[in-house]
């Protein structure tokens, strides 16, 4: 069964995952990343998200000049969930609400996918 995804950045990532052979019904660790303007803001975002029942970690990231990523404070939220479009969009919107309260912005999400037997 082929699943079609909306024509946006999130849909594109999910389609690429499905095309690469990821079992889209299997739960994965999906990490949402929130950019924060300072340590104080990142800690406030972390506290609000943790109070809502999600595991959140505020940390300073060094960035990667070669990738055009500036150093700064981020909050990472890792959730075990199946990579389904609407639940990801809904959680992203919820996290954006916490972020905006403290001057932050959801930067996106990604999933750690175990390589299949052919990829090892």
Order of alpha helices (4+ residues) and beta strands (2+ residues): alpha-beta-alpha-beta-beta-alpha-beta
